[in-house]
């Protein structure tokens, strides 16, 4: 173990950029590598930060090759495809101190059928669900459902990983048929799919860090999943978020006892000791807590508003988890509110190919604003200019003493940013519901 640590972060988006900032604050950390990363992660850093693009997130061997090249003291596998590919298992087998759940433990996310069955076994609140591999059988089921209750809300979900886009809202029989047929568009991820009871209420997300036996709970957040204001349009990977979420206030103990602790204890009891981040997607409906999903890593863009509030040495906390010593760490978080607004290519999550390569203007000016941080995602640097290179491009995070101040800073900053040809899209209503009436 060297005096100053080298940390390797596996991932490429705003989440990993935010984590790199958390590691950068640690006095123990001297060098940060991100793979495959993005160009913006290297810009304006206080410590040496290297982006090595020579890996693929679904190829564990390519990530192992990066680890063997840099010999990091900690590897943080932060991205879902990499976890599902068994990257943690392979790195551990090759002697690397690795943070993140094993492939079996990460099944909580990459196999939604198994995850629902796990929740049922461990008495975790879950909506009613059925799963299907035959689309005709599924259509018979929804036909019978809508004959009994014409106004039923259902969600039809691919059971595999779909970058947050595999849950299709369904309000009538024709929509249900179309969404069942759409499962084939998700390939292997949609071969088996769930049809779930839709619950109307206030959504939230919660995060815990665990060494497999002990855990610490972070601040809550509220994501905004759909592409347009008012929660309209297609599902995306997330268009913005706020932390903490007002709706979780007073429900913290119930959430911990019914939805966090049973996961850690249930995994341990089933022989899948869970080391890493647990993401709970929950919903509060008519005074009752229910579970939308679990993920096996930080949310994106939720990490961008929760992680900056951690006052502990994040590298020490992760090291404690890897070595089963989290009970020695007392979590400290600040009392600020943070709002993240995602800047995306116009057309996302559909076809945004015409935006690729177009210049992004105003980024550096926006980063100089007080109380504002920008985390990069689908951007690249070409000839000294920032250009669009994906769907979700960057995350503008404003922080303040309350939600009004945080929103104001985030939106004042993003108004300074544009993409040539008027090709920037972002929601205007992020965190609006958090403002007290």
N, C-alpha and C positions, 0 to 999 in steps of 0.2 A: 504494500500500500504506500503510495507516494505521499509526500507532505501536502502537496496541493492536488486535489482530485481532478481527473478528467471525466466528464459526464457525456455519454452518448444518448441522444434522444431520438427515438424512432417515430417519424411522422413528417408531415409536410405543410400543415396548415396553421391557422391562427392559434389553435390550442397549443401546438408545440412551440410556437414563438413565445406565447405567454409562459410556458413552462421554462423555456430557456432564460427568460428574465428572472424567474424565481430562483433558478440555480445560480444565476449570475450574482445575486445578492449574497450568496453564501461565502463567507471568508475562506471556507475550505476548498472552494472550486476555483481552479485556475484556467481551465480550458473547457469549451463546450463544442461538441460536434452534433450536428443534426443531419439525419439521413432519411429520405432524400431531400427534405427541407425545401426552402424557397429562397430566392435571392435577397428578399427584404430582411431576412433574419440576420444577415451579416452587416447590415447598414447601421452605423452610429452605435457601436457596442463599446462597453467599458472593458470587457475582457475578451480574449481571443475566442472568436466564434467561427467555426468552419462548417460550411454546408457541403456535404459530399452527396452528389446526386446519383452515385453509382449503386443504387439499390432499388428493389421493387418491394412494395409493402406486402404483397402476397407471396414473396419468395424469401423464406427464412434463411436460406443458404447465402443469399446476396447480402443480407443484414449481418450474418455471422462474419462474412468476409470483411465488412467495414469494421466490425469489432476487433477482428484480428489485426487489422491495419493500424488502429489507433490505440489498442489496449486500454480501454477506459476502466476506471475504478467502479463506475456505476453505469448500467444501461437501463434506461427508462423506456419501455415499450408502450407508447402512449396511444397507438392507433389500432382500430378494431380489426382491419384486415390482417395486420401483422400478428395480432394476438390469436386470431382464428387459424393462422397458418402454423401455429406452434413455435413461434419465434422464441418465446420465453424458455420453453423446454430445451430447444437446441442450444441457446446461449448458456443456460445453466449446465447442460451436459458438457459444454466446452470450458467450464470453469469461470464464467463471467458472473459477477454479482448483478443480478437482473431483477428489476422491479416491474411487476405486472403479473396477472394470473396466467397459469398454465393453460394449454389448449382445453383441457377438460374443465377447468374452472371457468374459463371464458365462454364456455357453452351457454352460460347464462344470457349471453347476448347473441351469439351467432346461430343459435337454434331456438327460435321462439316457441316452437312446440314443446321442446324439452323444458324450457324456462317456465311456461305455464304449468306444466306437470309438476315441476319442482315447487312452484308456489302452492299448488294444491296440496302436495305432500307435507309442506311445512306450514300449512294454515295461514298463508299470507293472503290478504284480501286481493281477489282477482275477479275480473268480469267473467260472465259465462262465456264459454268458447267451445267451438268444434273445429276439428281440422280435417282437411280433405286433400287428396291427390287427384281425384277424378272431378273434373269441372262439371260434368253433367250431374253427378250426385250433389255437388255443391249448389247447383241451380235448383234442383228439386227442394233442397233444404231452405233456400231463401224464398222460393215460391210459396212454400207452406208457411214460412214465417210471416211474409207480407199478406197472405190471405187472412191470417189470424189478427195481425196488427199492422195495418197499412202504413202507419207513420213510424215504424221502428227505425231507430238509428243503429247501424252496424258498421264495423270496420273490417275490411278484408285485407289481410296482412300476409305478405311473403314471410316465410319463416327464416330465411337466410339474410345475409347482410346486403343492404340496398342503399347505403349512404344516406339513411334517414328518409328515403322516399318510398318505402314499401308498404305504407299504411294508407289505404284508400277509403275515404269517408263515403258512406252509402246510405241513402235516405229513401230509396224506392226500388221496386223489383227490376226495372230496366237498367238503373244505375248499377244494381248488384250484378246483373248478368255481364255488363260491360267490364266491371271491375274484376270479376272472376276471370273473364277472358284475358284481361290485362296482366294477370299473374304470369302468363307465358313470356311477357316482355322482360321479366326479371331472371330468366334462365334458371340455373340450378336453384337459386334462392327462392324461386316461386313454384317449384315443382310440388312442394307441400305447402299449403297455405292455411291460415286460420280465418275463421269467421267469428267475430267477437261481438258481444253486446257493446253498443256504444253508450258511453256515460257522459252526460252533460254536466259540466261543472268548471271549477277553476283549476287549471293545471299548474304543476310546480315540479321542480327537480331538486334532489338532495344528493349530497356527496359524502362518502365516508372513505377514509384511508384505513387499511387493515393489514396486520401482519399474519392474519389467519385465525387469530384468537382474540386479539384486542383491536379496538377501532377508535378513531376520532371522527366526529361529525363536523363538516364545514358548513358555511352559510348556504341557505337555499337560493334558488334562482327561478326565474320564469322565462322560458324560451318562447319565441314567436316563430312557428314552423312554416306557415304558409307564405307564399311569395308576395301577396298584396295586403294592403291595409285592411283592418277589420277582419282579419283571419280568413280572407278570401283567397281563392286560387289554389294552385298545386302545392303539394308538400315539397319542402326543400330540406337541406341539411340544417337550416336555421338562419333566420334573417335578423336576429337581434335578441338581446336578453337583458335582464336586470337582476341585480342581487343587492340585498336580500329580497325575497318575495314576500309581500305583505300577508298573503293568505296563509302562510305557514305559522304566523305568529300565534302562540297559544296552543299549537298542535304538535310542537316539537317532540314531546314525550311519546305521544301516540304513534307518530311516524317512526321514531326510534324503536319502540317496542314491537310494533306490528310489521314494519317493513325493512328495517336495517338489521337489527340484531338477528332475526330469524334467518337472514341470508348468510351471515357469517357463521352462525352456529349450524345451520342446515348443511352448508357446504362442508364444514369440518366433519360433521356427523356422517356424511356420505363419502368421505375419503378424498374430497377435493379441497384441501386447505386453500383458502382464498387470500392471496397476497396481492395487494394492489388497490385500485380505486373502484368503489362500487357507485354506480350512478343509478339512482331511483327516479323514474318518471312516474309521478303520482298525480292524483286528481282528487279534489275535495268536492263532494256532491251531496247536497242536503245534509250537511254535517257529518258525513261519513267519508273516510279515507279509502281510496282504492288504488290499484296499481296498473299503470299503463304498460310499463316495461322496466327491465333492468338492462343496463349496459355495463361493460367491463372496463371502463376507462372514463376519463374526464369527458364531459360533453364539449361540443364545439358549436356555438360560441360561448357556452356557459363558463368554461375554464377561464376565459378572458376577463370575466367579472368576479369570479370567486377566488382564483389563485392569487391575484394581486393583494387581496386582503389578508393573506396569511402572514403573520409577523414572525413565525418561527423560521429557523434555518431549514429550508425545504430539503436540502441535500441530507442533512442529519436525520430528518424525519423519514425520508425514503430509506436511508441506510438502516435505521432502526427497524423498519418493516421487513427488510430483506433478512435481518438477523433475529427476528422474533422478539424485539425489545421495545415495541411501541408504548408499552405501559410506562416507560421512563420519560416519555414526551408529553408535556402538558400543552395542548394547543392554545395558541393566542391568535386572535383575529382582530382587525380594526373595526371601527363602527361606521365606516363610510358606505355610501351607496354608489354603485357603479352601473352604468348603462352602456351597452354595446350595440352599435348600429352597424350592420354588415353592408358593405358596398359590393354590388354584384354587377356582372355584365348584363346589359339589357337582353332579355330573352331567356335568361336562366329561370327555372331549371330545364327549360326546353332547349331549342337550338340557339346558341349564342356564338356560333363559329365566326360570324361576320365581325365580332368585336375583338377577336384574338389579334394581338399585335398592335392594337390601337394604344396611343399614349395616354397614360394617367397623369393628370396635371394637379398640382397643389398639395401633393402628399407632404413634402418636406415643410411647407409653410404650416400645415395643420398640426404637425408633430411639435411645433414650437409653442403651441398654445398651452396655457396653464391648466393643469388638471386633465390633460388629454394624452392618451397613449394609442399608437396605431400598431396593430399586429398584422403582419403580412400573410397572405394565403396564395391565391392563384395569380401571382404577379411574377414578372421576370424583368431583368435589367438588360437593355440592349442599347449599346452605344451611349451609355451614361444616362439613359432615360428609362423610366418605369413604364411597362406596357402590360396590358391585360393578357393573361395566359391561362384563364380558367373561368369557372362560373362565379363562385364567391371569391372576391379579389382581396379584400382587406377588411379589418375590423377596427372601427373607431370607438374607443372606450373613453367615456367621460366619468370623472369621479367627483363626488361632492358630499356635503353634509346631509343632503336629503335627495329624494328622487328628482325634484324640480331642478336643482343645481346640476346634478349629474346629466340629466337629459339636455339641459341647455348647452352644457359644454360639448357633449357628443354631437348635437345637431349643428351647433355653431362651427364645429370643426369640419364635419362632412360637407357643409355648404361651400367650403373652400376647395373641394376636390371635384374634378370632372374628368370625363373621358372624351377624347376628341370625337366629334360627331354626335354629341349628346347621348352617349351610350352607357351612362351610369344609372343603375337602378338601386333604390333603397326604400324601405318602408318608413313612413313618416309618423307612425303611431307606436313605436317601441316604448314600452313602460308607461304608456298613457293611463292604463287601468290601475297602475300602482299609486297614482296621485290621489290622496284622500279627498273625498267630496266635501 
